[in-house]
Amino acid sequence: MKFQPTASHFIDGAYVEDTAGTPIDVIYPATGEVIARLHSATPQIIEQALTSAKRAQKAWAAMTGTERGRVLRRAADIMRERNRELSILETHDTGKPLQETLVADATSGADALEYFGGLAGSLTGEHIPLGGGDFVYTIREALGVCVGIGAWNYPTQIACWKGAPALACGNAMVFKPSETTPLSALKVAEILIEAGAPKGIYNVVQGYGDVGAALVTDPRVAKVSLTGSVPTGRKVYAAAAEGMKHVTMELGGKSPLIVFDDADIENAVSGAILGNFYSSGQVCSNGTRVFVQKGIKEAFLTRLTERLAKVKIGDPMDEAVNFGPMVSEAQMNIVLGYIEKGKAEGARLVHGGARLDREGFYLEPTVFADVTDDMTIAREEIFGPVMSVLDFETEDEVMARANATEFGLAAGVFTNDLTRAHRVVAGFEAGTCYINTYNLAPVEAPFGGSKMSGVGRENSKLAINHFSEMKTVYVSMNDVEAPY
Ligand code: NAD
């Protein structure tokens, strides 16, 4: 494949290889073909990455915010110029259709670089006047070396959503992509160097969970930002707590999407499609529990299945295709297992439900109706194209049921009743909520979950607080009064 990274790791401004590491085969999900062989980081590679980041960080933090921001904004421009090549790489890495990667991956990564690049020059502390002329000023300081650990669904975006605010604040980052999709983050590192970032400010090392764990426990690391599942989040959070490190946890979900009978059905169906089948359903904030008010249930299902009949599944490189394969054979089998459970537990299969008879890891978009709250498919995160439609009668009932989950990543409501929309959103136990739309995540808005779905927020000005800390300086303008 053209444009492919030339080695496994990117450290101190250059590609680095160590073939002693466990092999990581990169598989193109549309064909099952091995397109690259990388190697997991050995202890020597981890050491090199952390040493280089530690060495580079102080000088980077000492530059002005405007200078740091200029590098990030240049990197954003380069990413946009190379959007097509980066999107092709992302499609090879993930199997997501080029139609999607062209508009949602390098572009959203570039948005983050541009946004945080723009903020970098305005990051300040504050002045706090006190009695008698005394005052306090605060200094916003970088945390130091930050570790980013990514999931496989949005490799470029995750590398930038973590890297951009970290670098804007003057930190260095060591980023470990998911072992399933290791390629794109290397390109982000390459582009940052090309944009003028000092060597070592953004290093990428490959590896499985053990490499992530080694990074998290290293005493040189001040902060860990993870995007992954709740079980991994629990382990990483606990390991970070040992060293009293800062954390951001972007974890899984089982989000509710409520459709009231006064909603615009066409829009609600669009929201449910976007919230379940984009990226073949491999989106953390998906609204996979679609609660539809009884009176419109059949009308909703009819329109949904009519619209799903038009999905174009196939070669992700064909820009007319809008539904690609699952990221891996393992993930496809997990999802097939859930589909079987849905059938066995009595849900009504109204669309899809099968693997496609072709090479690659393709599943049909799948819809179950008559799903009840106790069914496995309504309780567990599936992370694939499986929508559960549940009926409800009253607002109070649906709110209690929507919140009856350990997760709290996202939630959405479709209704034309203005006061109900805001009342429902106020009642949601979720970090990211939608009224009459679903799954948009602009960089200007905070993104993240409550309950088991996460700690902290990515994007927006809030991310700055998660990648910096305040030093308080008390200044006395008076004599010091001591009791004796
Ligand atoms: P995962 O939890 O299996 O892996 C995530 C990352 O953690 C990988 O890079 C993995 O190598 C690493 N890892 C595993 N064990 C580790 C350990 N002990 N210490 C350090 N690192 C370790 O998740 P996945 O299967 O790659 O991704 C899917 C999950 O990610 C889903 O649950 C999904 O909801 C979630 N996700 C959340 C968001 C969000 O923003 N909230 C976004 C995308 C995906």
Residues whose N, C-alpha, C, O or C-beta is under 5 A from the ligand:
A	BS01	NAD	I149 G150 A151 W152 N153 K176 P177 S178 E179 G207 Y208 G209 G212 A213 T227 G228 S229 V230 T232 K235 V236 E250 L251 G252 G253 C284 S453
